[in-house]
Amino acid sequence: MFVGPTIHDRVIAVNVAGTNTVIAIALVAAAFEESAFLDVALVYALLNFLLSIAFSKFNVEHGGVL
């Protein structure tokens, strides 16, 4: 995440880490049978996705090509 060859590799690494976090939260929700954790996982997944899209749009508008 911190030492990727390019900025694009770092963005993908952060996205993968976010996805793993969502999976971990979902597993905790299943283990404790607590549905509120699933809501947190869903919101976190949406934020993770939107952050990736926003960064990609910002990068393309400022001269970078994905």
CHARMM-style PDB file with segment names, atoms N, HN, CA, C and O in Angstrom:
ATOM      1  N   MET     1       0.813  -1.187   0.000  1.00  0.00      PROA
ATOM      2  CA  MET     1       0.000   0.000   0.000  1.00  0.00      PROA
ATOM      3  C   MET     1       0.863   1.259   0.000  1.00  0.00      PROA
ATOM      4  O   MET     1       0.540   2.239  -0.672  1.00  0.00      PROA
ATOM      5  N   PHE     2       1.945   1.230   0.745  1.00  0.00      PROA
ATOM      6  HN  PHE     2       2.208   0.434   1.291  1.00  0.00      PROA
ATOM      7  CA  PHE     2       2.745   2.435   0.915  1.00  0.00      PROA
ATOM      8  C   PHE     2       3.865   2.565  -0.115  1.00  0.00      PROA
ATOM      9  O   PHE     2       4.339   3.669  -0.384  1.00  0.00      PROA
ATOM     10  N   VAL     3       4.288   1.438  -0.689  1.00  0.00      PROA
ATOM     11  HN  VAL     3       3.903   0.541  -0.471  1.00  0.00      PROA
ATOM     12  CA  VAL     3       5.436   1.478  -1.589  1.00  0.00      PROA
ATOM     13  C   VAL     3       5.076   0.783  -2.908  1.00  0.00      PROA
ATOM     14  O   VAL     3       5.776  -0.131  -3.344  1.00  0.00      PROA
ATOM     15  N   GLY     4       3.990   1.219  -3.534  1.00  0.00      PROA
ATOM     16  HN  GLY     4       3.422   1.962  -3.181  1.00  0.00      PROA
ATOM     17  CA  GLY     4       3.633   0.655  -4.818  1.00  0.00      PROA
ATOM     18  C   GLY     4       4.453   1.294  -5.923  1.00  0.00      PROA
ATOM     19  O   GLY     4       4.919   2.423  -5.776  1.00  0.00      PROA
ATOM     20  N   PRO     5       4.634   0.588  -7.023  1.00  0.00      PROA
ATOM     21  CA  PRO     5       5.402   1.176  -8.120  1.00  0.00      PROA
ATOM     22  C   PRO     5       4.751   2.446  -8.679  1.00  0.00      PROA
ATOM     23  O   PRO     5       5.443   3.393  -9.054  1.00  0.00      PROA
ATOM     24  N   THR     6       3.411   2.455  -8.728  1.00  0.00      PROA
ATOM     25  HN  THR     6       2.850   1.685  -8.423  1.00  0.00      PROA
ATOM     26  CA  THR     6       2.697   3.635  -9.212  1.00  0.00      PROA
ATOM     27  C   THR     6       1.563   3.959  -8.242  1.00  0.00      PROA
ATOM     28  O   THR     6       1.212   3.164  -7.371  1.00  0.00      PROA
ATOM     29  N   ILE     7       1.005   5.152  -8.425  1.00  0.00      PROA
ATOM     30  HN  ILE     7       1.290   5.798  -9.133  1.00  0.00      PROA
ATOM     31  CA  ILE     7      -0.118   5.565  -7.585  1.00  0.00      PROA
ATOM     32  C   ILE     7      -1.335   4.670  -7.808  1.00  0.00      PROA
ATOM     33  O   ILE     7      -2.133   4.461  -6.894  1.00  0.00      PROA
ATOM     34  N   HSD     8      -1.474   4.146  -9.018  1.00  0.00      PROA
ATOM     35  HN  HSD     8      -0.825   4.316  -9.760  1.00  0.00      PROA
ATOM     36  CA  HSD     8      -2.608   3.286  -9.328  1.00  0.00      PROA
ATOM     37  C   HSD     8      -2.533   1.969  -8.557  1.00  0.00      PROA
ATOM     38  O   HSD     8      -3.550   1.450  -8.098  1.00  0.00      PROA
ATOM     39  N   ASP     9      -1.337   1.443  -8.422  1.00  0.00      PROA
ATOM     40  HN  ASP     9      -0.510   1.865  -8.794  1.00  0.00      PROA
ATOM     41  CA  ASP     9      -1.152   0.221  -7.642  1.00  0.00      PROA
ATOM     42  C   ASP     9      -1.487   0.452  -6.174  1.00  0.00      PROA
ATOM     43  O   ASP     9      -2.036  -0.429  -5.513  1.00  0.00      PROA
ATOM     44  N   ARG    10      -1.163   1.616  -5.675  1.00  0.00      PROA
ATOM     45  HN  ARG    10      -0.717   2.332  -6.213  1.00  0.00      PROA
ATOM     46  CA  ARG    10      -1.470   1.940  -4.278  1.00  0.00      PROA
ATOM     47  C   ARG    10      -2.963   2.065  -4.058  1.00  0.00      PROA
ATOM     48  O   ARG    10      -3.481   1.627  -3.030  1.00  0.00      PROA
ATOM     49  N   VAL    11      -3.667   2.665  -5.023  1.00  0.00      PROA
ATOM     50  HN  VAL    11      -3.246   3.020  -5.858  1.00  0.00      PROA
ATOM     51  CA  VAL    11      -5.122   2.798  -4.907  1.00  0.00      PROA
ATOM     52  C   VAL    11      -5.775   1.419  -4.893  1.00  0.00      PROA
ATOM     53  O   VAL    11      -6.683   1.171  -4.100  1.00  0.00      PROA
ATOM     54  N   ILE    12      -5.323   0.532  -5.757  1.00  0.00      PROA
ATOM     55  HN  ILE    12      -4.586   0.734  -6.402  1.00  0.00      PROA
ATOM     56  CA  ILE    12      -5.883  -0.818  -5.794  1.00  0.00      PROA
ATOM     57  C   ILE    12      -5.582  -1.554  -4.493  1.00  0.00      PROA
ATOM     58  O   ILE    12      -6.428  -2.296  -3.995  1.00  0.00      PROA
ATOM     59  N   ALA    13      -4.390  -1.358  -3.940  1.00  0.00      PROA
ATOM     60  HN  ALA    13      -3.703  -0.755  -4.345  1.00  0.00      PROA
ATOM     61  CA  ALA    13      -4.036  -2.005  -2.679  1.00  0.00      PROA
ATOM     62  C   ALA    13      -4.916  -1.502  -1.535  1.00  0.00      PROA
ATOM     63  O   ALA    13      -5.330  -2.288  -0.683  1.00  0.00      PROA
ATOM     64  N   VAL    14      -5.199  -0.219  -1.510  1.00  0.00      PROA
ATOM     65  HN  VAL    14      -4.862   0.419  -2.202  1.00  0.00      PROA
ATOM     66  CA  VAL    14      -6.080   0.325  -0.473  1.00  0.00      PROA
ATOM     67  C   VAL    14      -7.495  -0.221  -0.656  1.00  0.00      PROA
ATOM     68  O   VAL    14      -8.179  -0.523   0.322  1.00  0.00      PROA
ATOM     69  N   ASN    15      -7.930  -0.346  -1.904  1.00  0.00      PROA
ATOM     70  HN  ASN    15      -7.375  -0.101  -2.698  1.00  0.00      PROA
ATOM     71  CA  ASN    15      -9.251  -0.900  -2.173  1.00  0.00      PROA
ATOM     72  C   ASN    15      -9.343  -2.360  -1.716  1.00  0.00      PROA
ATOM     73  O   ASN    15     -10.355  -2.770  -1.149  1.00  0.00      PROA
ATOM     74  N   VAL    16      -8.300  -3.132  -1.961  1.00  0.00      PROA
ATOM     75  HN  VAL    16      -7.478  -2.798  -2.423  1.00  0.00      PROA
ATOM     76  CA  VAL    16      -8.281  -4.537  -1.519  1.00  0.00      PROA
ATOM     77  C   VAL    16      -8.303  -4.618   0.005  1.00  0.00      PROA
ATOM     78  O   VAL    16      -9.000  -5.456   0.577  1.00  0.00      PROA
ATOM     79  N   ALA    17      -7.538  -3.746   0.659  1.00  0.00      PROA
ATOM     80  HN  ALA    17      -6.972  -3.065   0.194  1.00  0.00      PROA
ATOM     81  CA  ALA    17      -7.544  -3.727   2.127  1.00  0.00      PROA
ATOM     82  C   ALA    17      -8.931  -3.368   2.655  1.00  0.00      PROA
ATOM     83  O   ALA    17      -9.390  -3.941   3.644  1.00  0.00      PROA
ATOM     84  N   GLY    18      -9.587  -2.435   2.006  1.00  0.00      PROA
ATOM     85  HN  GLY    18      -9.214  -1.970   1.203  1.00  0.00      PROA
ATOM     86  CA  GLY    18     -10.950  -2.075   2.407  1.00  0.00      PROA
ATOM     87  C   GLY    18     -11.920  -3.225   2.219  1.00  0.00      PROA
ATOM     88  O   GLY    18     -12.791  -3.456   3.058  1.00  0.00      PROA
ATOM     89  N   THR    19     -11.771  -3.945   1.121  1.00  0.00      PROA
ATOM     90  HN  THR    19     -11.063  -3.757   0.440  1.00  0.00      PROA
ATOM     91  CA  THR    19     -12.629  -5.102   0.876  1.00  0.00      PROA
ATOM     92  C   THR    19     -12.396  -6.184   1.926  1.00  0.00      PROA
ATOM     93  O   THR    19     -13.348  -6.805   2.399  1.00  0.00      PROA
ATOM     94  N   ASN    20     -11.148  -6.408   2.287  1.00  0.00      PROA
ATOM     95  HN  ASN    20     -10.376  -5.904   1.903  1.00  0.00      PROA
ATOM     96  CA  ASN    20     -10.848  -7.387   3.339  1.00  0.00      PROA
ATOM     97  C   ASN    20     -11.446  -6.954   4.675  1.00  0.00      PROA
ATOM     98  O   ASN    20     -11.903  -7.792   5.452  1.00  0.00      PROA
ATOM     99  N   THR    21     -11.445  -5.664   4.941  1.00  0.00      PROA
ATOM    100  HN  THR    21     -11.074  -4.983   4.309  1.00  0.00      PROA
ATOM    101  CA  THR    21     -12.047  -5.157   6.173  1.00  0.00      PROA
ATOM    102  C   THR    21     -13.548  -5.399   6.176  1.00  0.00      PROA
ATOM    103  O   THR    21     -14.115  -5.783   7.199  1.00  0.00      PROA
ATOM    104  N   VAL    22     -14.191  -5.179   5.040  1.00  0.00      PROA
ATOM    105  HN  VAL    22     -13.730  -4.868   4.209  1.00  0.00      PROA
ATOM    106  CA  VAL    22     -15.631  -5.433   4.936  1.00  0.00      PROA
ATOM    107  C   VAL    22     -15.930  -6.910   5.186  1.00  0.00      PROA
ATOM    108  O   VAL    22     -16.891  -7.242   5.880  1.00  0.00      PROA
ATOM    109  N   ILE    23     -15.122  -7.778   4.631  1.00  0.00      PROA
ATOM    110  HN  ILE    23     -14.342  -7.508   4.068  1.00  0.00      PROA
ATOM    111  CA  ILE    23     -15.315  -9.219   4.843  1.00  0.00      PROA
ATOM    112  C   ILE    23     -15.126  -9.567   6.317  1.00  0.00      PROA
ATOM    113  O   ILE    23     -15.888 -10.363   6.866  1.00  0.00      PROA
ATOM    114  N   ALA    24     -14.126  -8.985   6.957  1.00  0.00      PROA
ATOM    115  HN  ALA    24     -13.506  -8.338   6.511  1.00  0.00      PROA
ATOM    116  CA  ALA    24     -13.886  -9.253   8.378  1.00  0.00      PROA
ATOM    117  C   ALA    24     -15.064  -8.779   9.228  1.00  0.00      PROA
ATOM    118  O   ALA    24     -15.477  -9.474  10.156  1.00  0.00      PROA
ATOM    119  N   ILE    25     -15.603  -7.609   8.918  1.00  0.00      PROA
ATOM    120  HN  ILE    25     -15.268  -7.045   8.164  1.00  0.00      PROA
ATOM    121  CA  ILE    25     -16.755  -7.102   9.671  1.00  0.00      PROA
ATOM    122  C   ILE    25     -17.964  -8.018   9.461  1.00  0.00      PROA
ATOM    123  O   ILE    25     -18.711  -8.285  10.403  1.00  0.00      PROA
ATOM    124  N   ALA    26     -18.155  -8.498   8.235  1.00  0.00      PROA
ATOM    125  HN  ALA    26     -17.548  -8.281   7.470  1.00  0.00      PROA
ATOM    126  CA  ALA    26     -19.268  -9.406   7.965  1.00  0.00      PROA
ATOM    127  C   ALA    26     -19.099 -10.727   8.718  1.00  0.00      PROA
ATOM    128  O   ALA    26     -20.077 -11.288   9.213  1.00  0.00      PROA
ATOM    129  N   LEU    27     -17.874 -11.220   8.806  1.00  0.00      PROA
ATOM    130  HN  LEU    27     -17.079 -10.764   8.404  1.00  0.00      PROA
ATOM    131  CA  LEU    27     -17.634 -12.459   9.559  1.00  0.00      PROA
ATOM    132  C   LEU    27     -17.883 -12.263  11.053  1.00  0.00      PROA
ATOM    133  O   LEU    27     -18.416 -13.151  11.719  1.00  0.00      PROA
ATOM    134  N   VAL    28     -17.502 -11.110  11.573  1.00  0.00      PROA
ATOM    135  HN  VAL    28     -17.070 -10.389  11.032  1.00  0.00      PROA
ATOM    136  CA  VAL    28     -17.775 -10.798  12.981  1.00  0.00      PROA
ATOM    137  C   VAL    28     -19.285 -10.720  13.210  1.00  0.00      PROA
ATOM    138  O   VAL    28     -19.790 -11.179  14.235  1.00  0.00      PROA
ATOM    139  N   ALA    29     -19.997 -10.138  12.249  1.00  0.00      PROA
ATOM    140  HN  ALA    29     -19.587  -9.765  11.416  1.00  0.00      PROA
ATOM    141  CA  ALA    29     -21.463 -10.056  12.357  1.00  0.00      PROA
ATOM    142  C   ALA    29     -22.077 -11.453  12.395  1.00  0.00      PROA
ATOM    143  O   ALA    29     -23.016 -11.699  13.152  1.00  0.00      PROA
ATOM    144  N   ALA    30     -21.556 -12.358  11.588  1.00  0.00      PROA
ATOM    145  HN  ALA    30     -20.794 -12.159  10.973  1.00  0.00      PROA
ATOM    146  CA  ALA    30     -22.082 -13.722  11.582  1.00  0.00      PROA
ATOM    147  C   ALA    30     -21.716 -14.459  12.864  1.00  0.00      PROA
ATOM    148  O   ALA    30     -22.512 -15.236  13.390  1.00  0.00      PROA
ATOM    149  N   ALA    31     -20.510 -14.213  13.363  1.00  0.00      PROA
ATOM    150  HN  ALA    31     -19.863 -13.582  12.935  1.00  0.00      PROA
ATOM    151  CA  ALA    31     -20.066 -14.913  14.569  1.00  0.00      PROA
ATOM    152  C   ALA    31     -20.878 -14.497  15.792  1.00  0.00      PROA
ATOM    153  O   ALA    31     -21.234 -15.333  16.623  1.00  0.00      PROA
ATOM    154  N   PHE    32     -21.168 -13.201  15.896  1.00  0.00      PROA
ATOM    155  HN  PHE    32     -20.879 -12.522  15.221  1.00  0.00      PROA
ATOM    156  CA  PHE    32     -21.907 -12.706  17.066  1.00  0.00      PROA
ATOM    157  C   PHE    32     -23.407 -12.589  16.818  1.00  0.00      PROA
ATOM    158  O   PHE    32     -24.161 -12.173  17.698  1.00  0.00      PROA
ATOM    159  N   GLU    33     -23.834 -12.961  15.613  1.00  0.00      PROA
ATOM    160  HN  GLU    33     -23.222 -13.299  14.898  1.00  0.00      PROA
ATOM    161  CA  GLU    33     -25.246 -12.886  15.221  1.00  0.00      PROA
ATOM    162  C   GLU    33     -25.816 -11.493  15.496  1.00  0.00      PROA
ATOM    163  O   GLU    33     -26.895 -11.345  16.072  1.00  0.00      PROA
ATOM    164  N   GLU    34     -25.075 -10.495  15.076  1.00  0.00      PROA
ATOM    165  HN  GLU    34     -24.199 -10.615  14.609  1.00  0.00      PROA
ATOM    166  CA  GLU    34     -25.453  -9.094  15.285  1.00  0.00      PROA
ATOM    167  C   GLU    34     -25.618  -8.433  13.915  1.00  0.00      PROA
ATOM    168  O   GLU    34     -24.640  -8.240  13.193  1.00  0.00      PROA
ATOM    169  N   SER    35     -26.851  -8.089  13.563  1.00  0.00      PROA
ATOM    170  HN  SER    35     -27.646  -8.246  14.149  1.00  0.00      PROA
ATOM    171  CA  SER    35     -27.103  -7.544  12.230  1.00  0.00      PROA
ATOM    172  C   SER    35     -26.635  -6.100  12.085  1.00  0.00      PROA
ATOM    173  O   SER    35     -26.480  -5.623  10.961  1.00  0.00      PROA
ATOM    174  N   ALA    36     -26.410  -5.404  13.168  1.00  0.00      PROA
ATOM    175  HN  ALA    36     -26.536  -5.792  14.081  1.00  0.00      PROA
ATOM    176  CA  ALA    36     -25.938  -4.019  13.081  1.00  0.00      PROA
ATOM    177  C   ALA    36     -24.551  -3.954  12.442  1.00  0.00      PROA
ATOM    178  O   ALA    36     -24.225  -2.981  11.763  1.00  0.00      PROA
ATOM    179  N   PHE    37     -23.742  -4.980  12.657  1.00  0.00      PROA
ATOM    180  HN  PHE    37     -24.007  -5.770  13.209  1.00  0.00      PROA
ATOM    181  CA  PHE    37     -22.422  -5.009  12.036  1.00  0.00      PROA
ATOM    182  C   PHE    37     -22.521  -5.110  10.512  1.00  0.00      PROA
ATOM    183  O   PHE    37     -21.658  -4.599   9.797  1.00  0.00      PROA
ATOM    184  N   LEU    38     -23.565  -5.763  10.020  1.00  0.00      PROA
ATOM    185  HN  LEU    38     -24.266  -6.177  10.601  1.00  0.00      PROA
ATOM    186  CA  LEU    38     -23.749  -5.851   8.576  1.00  0.00      PROA
ATOM    187  C   LEU    38     -24.048  -4.480   7.981  1.00  0.00      PROA
ATOM    188  O   LEU    38     -23.612  -4.173   6.871  1.00  0.00      PROA
ATOM    189  N   ASP    39     -24.790  -3.655   8.717  1.00  0.00      PROA
ATOM    190  HN  ASP    39     -25.144  -3.904   9.619  1.00  0.00      PROA
ATOM    191  CA  ASP    39     -25.040  -2.287   8.266  1.00  0.00      PROA
ATOM    192  C   ASP    39     -23.732  -1.504   8.189  1.00  0.00      PROA
ATOM    193  O   ASP    39     -23.502  -0.759   7.237  1.00  0.00      PROA
ATOM    194  N   VAL    40     -22.895  -1.673   9.178  1.00  0.00      PROA
ATOM    195  HN  VAL    40     -23.082  -2.278   9.952  1.00  0.00      PROA
ATOM    196  CA  VAL    40     -21.590  -0.995   9.181  1.00  0.00      PROA
ATOM    197  C   VAL    40     -20.757  -1.482   8.008  1.00  0.00      PROA
ATOM    198  O   VAL    40     -20.104  -0.682   7.339  1.00  0.00      PROA
ATOM    199  N   ALA    41     -20.770  -2.777   7.751  1.00  0.00      PROA
ATOM    200  HN  ALA    41     -21.301  -3.427   8.295  1.00  0.00      PROA
ATOM    201  CA  ALA    41     -19.994  -3.334   6.638  1.00  0.00      PROA
ATOM    202  C   ALA    41     -20.497  -2.791   5.303  1.00  0.00      PROA
ATOM    203  O   ALA    41     -19.701  -2.486   4.415  1.00  0.00      PROA
ATOM    204  N   LEU    42     -21.797  -2.672   5.164  1.00  0.00      PROA
ATOM    205  HN  LEU    42     -22.444  -2.919   5.886  1.00  0.00      PROA
ATOM    206  CA  LEU    42     -22.371  -2.158   3.919  1.00  0.00      PROA
ATOM    207  C   LEU    42     -21.985  -0.700   3.685  1.00  0.00      PROA
ATOM    208  O   LEU    42     -21.607  -0.327   2.575  1.00  0.00      PROA
ATOM    209  N   VAL    43     -22.078   0.113   4.717  1.00  0.00      PROA
ATOM    210  HN  VAL    43     -22.384  -0.190   5.619  1.00  0.00      PROA
ATOM    211  CA  VAL    43     -21.689   1.519   4.594  1.00  0.00      PROA
ATOM    212  C   VAL    43     -20.203   1.629   4.282  1.00  0.00      PROA
ATOM    213  O   VAL    43     -19.808   2.434   3.439  1.00  0.00      PROA
ATOM    214  N   TYR    44     -19.387   0.844   4.940  1.00  0.00      PROA
ATOM    215  HN  TYR    44     -19.708   0.189   5.624  1.00  0.00      PROA
ATOM    216  CA  TYR    44     -17.940   0.879   4.692  1.00  0.00      PROA
ATOM    217  C   TYR    44     -17.629   0.445   3.266  1.00  0.00      PROA
ATOM    218  O   TYR    44     -16.749   1.021   2.626  1.00  0.00      PROA
ATOM    219  N   ALA    45     -18.333  -0.556   2.761  1.00  0.00      PROA
ATOM    220  HN  ALA    45     -19.047  -1.023   3.280  1.00  0.00      PROA
ATOM    221  CA  ALA    45     -18.115  -1.014   1.385  1.00  0.00      PROA
ATOM    222  C   ALA    45     -18.486   0.082   0.386  1.00  0.00      PROA
ATOM    223  O   ALA    45     -17.776   0.297  -0.597  1.00  0.00      PROA
ATOM    224  N   LEU    46     -19.587   0.766   0.637  1.00  0.00      PROA
ATOM    225  HN  LEU    46     -20.164   0.591   1.436  1.00  0.00      PROA
ATOM    226  CA  LEU    46     -19.992   1.849  -0.261  1.00  0.00      PROA
ATOM    227  C   LEU    46     -18.984   3.000  -0.241  1.00  0.00      PROA
ATOM    228  O   LEU    46     -18.653   3.557  -1.288  1.00  0.00      PROA
ATOM    229  N   LEU    47     -18.502   3.352   0.943  1.00  0.00      PROA
ATOM    230  HN  LEU    47     -18.771   2.900   1.794  1.00  0.00      PROA
ATOM    231  CA  LEU    47     -17.500   4.410   1.047  1.00  0.00      PROA
ATOM    232  C   LEU    47     -16.195   4.014   0.354  1.00  0.00      PROA
ATOM    233  O   LEU    47     -15.556   4.838  -0.301  1.00  0.00      PROA
ATOM    234  N   ASN    48     -15.815   2.767   0.502  1.00  0.00      PROA
ATOM    235  HN  ASN    48     -16.334   2.098   1.034  1.00  0.00      PROA
ATOM    236  CA  ASN    48     -14.608   2.262  -0.146  1.00  0.00      PROA
ATOM    237  C   ASN    48     -14.732   2.366  -1.672  1.00  0.00      PROA
ATOM    238  O   ASN    48     -13.797   2.791  -2.351  1.00  0.00      PROA
ATOM    239  N   PHE    49     -15.872   1.981  -2.188  1.00  0.00      PROA
ATOM    240  HN  PHE    49     -16.631   1.635  -1.636  1.00  0.00      PROA
ATOM    241  CA  PHE    49     -16.116   2.048  -3.625  1.00  0.00      PROA
ATOM    242  C   PHE    49     -16.122   3.493  -4.114  1.00  0.00      PROA
ATOM    243  O   PHE    49     -15.484   3.816  -5.116  1.00  0.00      PROA
ATOM    244  N   LEU    50     -16.836   4.354  -3.413  1.00  0.00      PROA
ATOM    245  HN  LEU    50     -17.355   4.091  -2.599  1.00  0.00      PROA
ATOM    246  CA  LEU    50     -16.920   5.750  -3.836  1.00  0.00      PROA
ATOM    247  C   LEU    50     -15.563   6.450  -3.758  1.00  0.00      PROA
ATOM    248  O   LEU    50     -15.253   7.292  -4.601  1.00  0.00      PROA
ATOM    249  N   LEU    51     -14.766   6.114  -2.770  1.00  0.00      PROA
ATOM    250  HN  LEU    51     -15.017   5.430  -2.085  1.00  0.00      PROA
ATOM    251  CA  LEU    51     -13.435   6.694  -2.671  1.00  0.00      PROA
ATOM    252  C   LEU    51     -12.562   6.292  -3.861  1.00  0.00      PROA
ATOM    253  O   LEU    51     -11.818   7.119  -4.388  1.00  0.00      PROA
ATOM    254  N   SER    52     -12.645   5.053  -4.278  1.00  0.00      PROA
ATOM    255  HN  SER    52     -13.249   4.382  -3.850  1.00  0.00      PROA
ATOM    256  CA  SER    52     -11.873   4.604  -5.433  1.00  0.00      PROA
ATOM    257  C   SER    52     -12.316   5.318  -6.706  1.00  0.00      PROA
ATOM    258  O   SER    52     -11.484   5.732  -7.513  1.00  0.00      PROA
ATOM    259  N   ILE    53     -13.618   5.461  -6.883  1.00  0.00      PROA
ATOM    260  HN  ILE    53     -14.294   5.124  -6.227  1.00  0.00      PROA
ATOM    261  CA  ILE    53     -14.134   6.150  -8.062  1.00  0.00      PROA
ATOM    262  C   ILE    53     -13.736   7.620  -8.034  1.00  0.00      PROA
ATOM    263  O   ILE    53     -13.328   8.172  -9.056  1.00  0.00      PROA
ATOM    264  N   ALA    54     -13.851   8.255  -6.876  1.00  0.00      PROA
ATOM    265  HN  ALA    54     -14.183   7.807  -6.046  1.00  0.00      PROA
ATOM    266  CA  ALA    54     -13.502   9.675  -6.762  1.00  0.00      PROA
ATOM    267  C   ALA    54     -12.024   9.901  -7.038  1.00  0.00      PROA
ATOM    268  O   ALA    54     -11.661  10.850  -7.732  1.00  0.00      PROA
ATOM    269  N   PHE    55     -11.181   9.048  -6.508  1.00  0.00      PROA
ATOM    270  HN  PHE    55     -11.476   8.277  -5.944  1.00  0.00      PROA
ATOM    271  CA  PHE    55      -9.753   9.208  -6.747  1.00  0.00      PROA
ATOM    272  C   PHE    55      -9.419   9.000  -8.220  1.00  0.00      PROA
ATOM    273  O   PHE    55      -8.601   9.730  -8.780  1.00  0.00      PROA
ATOM    274  N   SER    56     -10.042   8.015  -8.843  1.00  0.00      PROA
ATOM    275  HN  SER    56     -10.706   7.422  -8.388  1.00  0.00      PROA
ATOM    276  CA  SER    56      -9.798   7.767 -10.258  1.00  0.00      PROA
ATOM    277  C   SER    56     -10.223   8.966 -11.099  1.00  0.00      PROA
ATOM    278  O   SER    56      -9.505   9.372 -12.013  1.00  0.00      PROA
ATOM    279  N   LYS    57     -11.374   9.526 -10.797  1.00  0.00      PROA
ATOM    280  HN  LYS    57     -11.957   9.197 -10.054  1.00  0.00      PROA
ATOM    281  CA  LYS    57     -11.859  10.697 -11.532  1.00  0.00      PROA
ATOM    282  C   LYS    57     -10.910  11.880 -11.320  1.00  0.00      PROA
ATOM    283  O   LYS    57     -10.572  12.579 -12.275  1.00  0.00      PROA
ATOM    284  N   PHE    58     -10.485  12.105 -10.096  1.00  0.00      PROA
ATOM    285  HN  PHE    58     -10.759  11.537  -9.320  1.00  0.00      PROA
ATOM    286  CA  PHE    58      -9.555  13.183  -9.808  1.00  0.00      PROA
ATOM    287  C   PHE    58      -8.244  13.015 -10.552  1.00  0.00      PROA
ATOM    288  O   PHE    58      -7.699  13.977 -11.093  1.00  0.00      PROA
ATOM    289  N   ASN    59      -7.743  11.801 -10.576  1.00  0.00      PROA
ATOM    290  HN  ASN    59      -8.186  11.019 -10.137  1.00  0.00      PROA
ATOM    291  CA  ASN    59      -6.470  11.513 -11.234  1.00  0.00      PROA
ATOM    292  C   ASN    59      -6.564  11.715 -12.743  1.00  0.00      PROA
ATOM    293  O   ASN    59      -5.639  12.257 -13.348  1.00  0.00      PROA
ATOM    294  N   VAL    60      -7.653  11.292 -13.356  1.00  0.00      PROA
ATOM    295  HN  VAL    60      -8.404  10.851 -12.865  1.00  0.00      PROA
ATOM    296  CA  VAL    60      -7.821  11.433 -14.804  1.00  0.00      PROA
ATOM    297  C   VAL    60      -7.973  12.913 -15.166  1.00  0.00      PROA
ATOM    298  O   VAL    60      -7.448  13.349 -16.190  1.00  0.00      PROA
ATOM    299  N   GLU    61      -8.677  13.683 -14.349  1.00  0.00      PROA
ATOM    300  HN  GLU    61      -9.104  13.328 -13.517  1.00  0.00      PROA
ATOM    301  CA  GLU    61      -8.875  15.098 -14.641  1.00  0.00      PROA
ATOM    302  C   GLU    61      -7.597  15.910 -14.506  1.00  0.00      PROA
ATOM    303  O   GLU    61      -7.479  16.983 -15.097  1.00  0.00      PROA
ATOM    304  N   HSD    62      -6.647  15.413 -13.741  1.00  0.00      PROA
ATOM    305  HN  HSD    62      -6.743  14.541 -13.260  1.00  0.00      PROA
ATOM    306  CA  HSD    62      -5.405  16.145 -13.529  1.00  0.00      PROA
ATOM    307  C   HSD    62      -4.232  15.528 -14.301  1.00  0.00      PROA
ATOM    308  O   HSD    62      -3.085  15.610 -13.862  1.00  0.00      PROA
ATOM    309  N   GLY    63      -4.522  14.917 -15.445  1.00  0.00      PROA
ATOM    310  HN  GLY    63      -5.454  14.851 -15.803  1.00  0.00      PROA
ATOM    311  CA  GLY    63      -3.458  14.480 -16.329  1.00  0.00      PROA
ATOM    312  C   GLY    63      -3.068  13.022 -16.247  1.00  0.00      PROA
ATOM    313  O   GLY    63      -2.370  12.527 -17.131  1.00  0.00      PROA
ATOM    314  N   GLY    64      -3.498  12.316 -15.209  1.00  0.00      PROA
ATOM    315  HN  GLY    64      -4.065  12.719 -14.490  1.00  0.00      PROA
ATOM    316  CA  GLY    64      -3.159  10.899 -15.111  1.00  0.00      PROA
ATOM    317  C   GLY    64      -4.140  10.065 -15.913  1.00  0.00      PROA
ATOM    318  O   GLY    64      -5.315  10.416 -16.024  1.00  0.00      PROA
ATOM    319  N   VAL    65      -3.672   8.987 -16.460  1.00  0.00      PROA
ATOM    320  HN  VAL    65      -2.717   8.702 -16.370  1.00  0.00      PROA
ATOM    321  CA  VAL    65      -4.544   8.095 -17.215  1.00  0.00      PROA
ATOM    322  C   VAL    65      -4.527   6.750 -16.532  1.00  0.00      PROA
ATOM    323  O   VAL    65      -3.469   6.161 -16.313  1.00  0.00      PROA
ATOM    324  N   LEU    66      -5.707   6.269 -16.198  1.00  0.00      PROA
ATOM    325  HN  LEU    66      -6.567   6.748 -16.376  1.00  0.00      PROA
ATOM    326  CA  LEU    66      -5.777   4.965 -15.528  1.00  0.00      PROA
ATOM    327  C   LEU    66      -5.783   3.850 -16.535  1.00  0.00      PROA
ATOM    328  OT1 LEU    66      -5.838   2.679 -16.159  1.00  0.00      PROA
TER     329      LEU     66
END
